[in-house]
């Protein structure tokens, strides 16, 4: 199994890249408009990006290791990259939502409420049910507090561990042959003289 010192440079590099790309995506969405920050299809695209990036990392790490790598090696690399990118994006989000654009959480809440209300009206939901649902959504901006962001980071690590485990299962690969210390085949014959 790998030690962190064996993968430190690799996971720092790709963790920073992964985090910076996510920050750039969030900034672009903000510049494009609040409706993009609350769009469900953008959420799906970002989710697919996360999965694709981790799959690329798992494949790249296996290739870098000569094509053979175990589950725990891929799991560790993917998980640490996910965790490092999460630290970066959480730090950015706390700064963004509370220093740079402190009214953004309230704007997001209002946009989500409006979008939900419009959708429910189109679906023919009774007025009383709509009002009840909208009342439950009020206060959603509190989910952007620094404490809520940190809590979200730790819950996100569970999700990251799950994705890293899936990548480990998909990309693990053992050699078709067994490598022994003294170059002996499993049948006992010496391979050094062959």
N, C-alpha and C positions, 0 to 999 in steps of 0.2 A: 504494500500500500504506500502511496505517496505521502511525503511529509510536506507541510505547507512551504517550507523553505525550497523544495524542489519546483514548486509551481508559482511561487510568489510573483516573479516578474511577469509571467504570462497572465495570471489572473488580474494583477493590477492594471496591466496594459488594456486588456479587453474589458475589464470592469469599468474603467474610465471611459473607454470608447462607447460602450453600451449605455452608460449613464448620460454621457454628453449627447448622444443621438436622441435619447428620450427627452432630454431637456429641450433640445432644438425642436423636436416635434411639438412639445407643449407650447413653446414660444410661437411657432408658426400657427398653431391652432388658435392661440390667443389673438394674434395679429389678424387672422382671417375672420374672427368674430366669435362671440360667446356661443352662438348656436353650434359651432363646430366642437367646442369643448364639451358640450352636453349631448352630442350626437351618438346614438347607439352604434351606427355603422362605423364611425371613427373608432369607437371602443373595440369593435371586432378587428379592425385593421391593425390597431396597436397590439392587440392580443396575438394576432398572427405574426406580427413582426417579432414579438418576444419569443415565440416558439421557434420561428425561423432562425433567429440569431443564436439561440441556444443549440439548435440542431447543427448550425454551421460550426459553432465552437466545439461541439462534441466530435464532429467529423474531422475538423482541423486538428484537434488534440490527438485523436487516434492516428491520423496520418503522420503527425509530428513524432509520434512514439514508434514509428515503424510499421504501423498498420495493426498492431495488436495491443489491446488495452483492456483492463478489467472494468467491471461495473463501478467499483468504488472510486477508481481514478477519474472516470468521466463524471460521476456524481459530484465529486469534490471540486473539480475544475468548474463545472457549470454552476454549482451552488455558490462558490466563493465569488465568481463573476457576478452572479445575480445579487448577492449580498452587497458587494462593493458598489455596483451601480445603484442599488437601492439607497445606500448611504448618501451618495451624490444627489440623486433625484429628490430624496426627502429633505435634505439640507436646502436645495434650491427651492423646493415648493414652500417650505416654511418662510424663507426669505421673500419669495415672490408674492405669496398670499398675505404676508403681514408687514412687509416693509415697502416693496415696490408698488403693489396694487392692492392695498388693504380692503378696498370695497369689492374686489373680485368674488370672494365667496358669496356675498349677498347677491351679486349679479347672477352667479351660477344658480343659486337657489331660485331666484325669480324666473330664470329661463327654464329651469326644470319644471317648476310649477306650471308655467304657461304651456309648455309643451305637453305635459301630462293632462292638463285640463282640456286642451284642444283635442288630444287623442281620445280622451274619454267621451267627449261630446260626439265626436265622429262615430264612436262605437255604440252610441245610444245608451250610455250608462245613465241611470236616474240621477237627477240633480242632487238629491240628498247624499248619495254614495260618492259623488264627485266632491262635494264639500267636505265630507268626512276624510277622503283620501288626501285632499289638499291641506287640510288642517294637520294631518299627521306628517306632512312633508315640511311644514314650517319649522324653522330652527335647524334645518339641514346644514346651514352655513357653519354651525358649530363644529361640524365634522372636519373643517379645515384648520382648526386650532393647532398650535404646535404639539400639544399632548395627543390629539387625535391623529395627527400626521405620524408621530413616533409610534403610536399604537398600531397604525396601519402598516408601518414598516415591518414590525415584528409579525403581524398576521401575514404580510406579504412573504416573509421568509418561509412560512409553511407552504404557501403556493410555490415558491421557488424550489423548495425541497422536493415537492411533488413533481414539478417539471424536470428537475435535475435527475430524479430517479427514473423518470420515463426515458430521458435521453441516455442514461446509463444502460437501461435495458435494451434500447434500440441499437446503440452504437458499440456496445462491448463486443470484443472479438478476441477469441483465444486462438493461438496457432494450431494448425492441424497436426502438428508434431509436438512431441514433448522434449523440452530442453533439459538436459541433465548437466551436472557440474563436471563430470569426467568424460563427457562426449560418448556416453554409452547409449545404445538404443534400448528401448524398453525390454527387448528380448535378451539383453545382456551382451550383445556383440559390440565391439569397439568401432566407433565411426571415424576415429582419427586416421585409421589405416585404409579407409575405403576410398 
